[in-house]
Amino acid sequence: MTRNSLLKKFDKETENLWEQIYTIKELLESADDFELSELGNKFLDQVAEGIEEGDITVENIRDQIVS
């Protein structure tokens, strides 16, 4: 697989990951339970922080693919 092809697939799957995380958040919000909704928000924040600011980020992986 070429690096360009790998990067495109990686970007697509990363987008799918975000969509699934937001789907989970929306599902919890649909329960009309404030505490459950807040847990969903905090879960999303926690996952986002790990993806965007953790030891290994999406950008780190993208950079490795293109180098």
Phi and psi restraints in degrees (value plus and minus 20) as a CYANA .aco file:
   2 THR   PHI     -92.7   -52.7
   2 THR   PSI     138.2   178.2
   3 ARG   PHI     -83.7   -43.7
   3 ARG   PSI     -56.5   -16.5
   4 ASN   PHI     -83.9   -43.9
   4 ASN   PSI     -62.3   -22.3
   5 SER   PHI     -85.7   -45.7
   5 SER   PSI     -62.9   -22.9
   6 LEU   PHI     -81.2   -41.2
   6 LEU   PSI     -63.4   -23.4
   7 LEU   PHI     -82.7   -42.7
   7 LEU   PSI     -63.4   -23.4
   8 LYS   PHI     -81.7   -41.7
   8 LYS   PSI     -63.6   -23.6
   9 LYS   PHI     -87.3   -47.3
   9 LYS   PSI     -60.0   -20.0
  10 PHE   PHI     -81.7   -41.7
  10 PHE   PSI     -66.1   -26.1
  11 ASP   PHI     -81.1   -41.1
  11 ASP   PSI     -61.3   -21.3
  12 LYS   PHI     -83.8   -43.8
  12 LYS   PSI     -65.0   -25.0
  13 GLU   PHI     -89.4   -49.4
  13 GLU   PSI     -53.6   -13.6
  14 THR   PHI     -84.4   -44.4
  14 THR   PSI     -62.2   -22.2
  15 GLU   PHI     -81.6   -41.6
  15 GLU   PSI     -63.0   -23.0
  16 ASN   PHI     -80.8   -40.8
  16 ASN   PSI     -58.8   -18.8
  17 LEU   PHI     -80.5   -40.5
  17 LEU   PSI     -67.5   -27.5
  18 TRP   PHI     -81.6   -41.6
  18 TRP   PSI     -61.7   -21.7
  19 GLU   PHI     -80.8   -40.8
  19 GLU   PSI     -60.8   -20.8
  20 GLN   PHI     -87.8   -47.8
  20 GLN   PSI     -59.0   -19.0
  21 ILE   PHI     -82.8   -42.8
  21 ILE   PSI     -63.7   -23.7
  22 TYR   PHI     -88.0   -48.0
  22 TYR   PSI     -52.8   -12.8
  23 THR   PHI     -83.5   -43.5
  23 THR   PSI     -62.0   -22.0
  24 ILE   PHI     -83.2   -43.2
  24 ILE   PSI     -63.8   -23.8
  25 LYS   PHI     -79.7   -39.7
  25 LYS   PSI     -67.2   -27.2
  26 GLU   PHI     -83.6   -43.6
  26 GLU   PSI     -57.7   -17.7
  27 LEU   PHI     -80.8   -40.8
  27 LEU   PSI     -66.0   -26.0
  28 LEU   PHI     -86.2   -46.2
  28 LEU   PSI     -56.4   -16.4
  29 GLU   PHI     -87.0   -47.0
  29 GLU   PSI     -49.0    -9.0
  30 SER   PHI     -92.1   -52.1
  30 SER   PSI     -30.7     9.3
  31 ALA   PHI     -95.4   -55.4
  31 ALA   PSI     -26.1    13.9
  32 ASP   PHI      33.3    73.3
  32 ASP   PSI      19.9    59.9
  33 ASP   PHI    -145.0  -105.0
  33 ASP   PSI      91.8   131.8
  34 PHE   PHI     -76.1   -36.1
  34 PHE   PSI     -65.8   -25.8
  35 GLU   PHI     -84.7   -44.7
  35 GLU   PSI     -60.0   -20.0
  36 LEU   PHI     -86.3   -46.3
  36 LEU   PSI     -60.0   -20.0
  37 SER   PHI     -83.0   -43.0
  37 SER   PSI     -62.6   -22.6
  38 GLU   PHI     -84.5   -44.5
  38 GLU   PSI     -59.8   -19.8
  39 LEU   PHI     -80.6   -40.6
  39 LEU   PSI     -60.8   -20.8
  40 GLY   PHI     -81.6   -41.6
  40 GLY   PSI     -62.2   -22.2
  41 ASN   PHI     -84.3   -44.3
  41 ASN   PSI     -64.4   -24.4
  42 LYS   PHI     -87.2   -47.2
  42 LYS   PSI     -57.4   -17.4
  43 PHE   PHI     -81.0   -41.0
  43 PHE   PSI     -67.2   -27.2
  44 LEU   PHI     -79.3   -39.3
  44 LEU   PSI     -65.4   -25.4
  45 ASP   PHI     -80.8   -40.8
  45 ASP   PSI     -62.3   -22.3
  46 GLN   PHI     -84.9   -44.9
  46 GLN   PSI     -65.5   -25.5
  47 VAL   PHI     -85.7   -45.7
  47 VAL   PSI     -64.2   -24.2
  48 ALA   PHI     -80.0   -40.0
  48 ALA   PSI     -62.8   -22.8
  49 GLU   PHI     -82.1   -42.1
  49 GLU   PSI     -62.1   -22.1
  50 GLY   PHI     -84.6   -44.6
  50 GLY   PSI     -60.5   -20.5
  51 ILE   PHI     -90.2   -50.2
  51 ILE   PSI     -60.8   -20.8
  52 GLU   PHI    -112.5   -72.5
  52 GLU   PSI     -45.7    -5.7
  53 GLU   PHI    -151.4  -111.4
  53 GLU   PSI     -15.7    24.3
  54 GLY   PHI     -90.9   -50.9
  54 GLY   PSI    -196.8  -156.8
  55 ASP   PHI     -80.1   -40.1
  55 ASP   PSI     -57.4   -17.4
  56 ILE   PHI    -142.5  -102.5
  56 ILE   PSI      99.6   139.6
  57 THR   PHI    -130.4   -90.4
  57 THR   PSI     148.1   188.1
  58 VAL   PHI     -77.8   -37.8
  58 VAL   PSI     -60.2   -20.2
  59 GLU   PHI     -85.5   -45.5
  59 GLU   PSI     -56.9   -16.9
  60 ASN   PHI     -79.1   -39.1
  60 ASN   PSI     -64.6   -24.6
  61 ILE   PHI     -87.3   -47.3
  61 ILE   PSI     -62.9   -22.9
  62 ARG   PHI     -80.6   -40.6
  62 ARG   PSI     -63.7   -23.7
  63 ASP   PHI     -80.3   -40.3
  63 ASP   PSI     -59.7   -19.7
  64 GLN   PHI     -88.5   -48.5
  64 GLN   PSI     -56.9   -16.9
  65 ILE   PHI     -84.3   -44.3
  65 ILE   PSI     -63.0   -23.0
  66 VAL   PHI    -102.7   -62.7
  66 VAL   PSI     -32.2     7.8
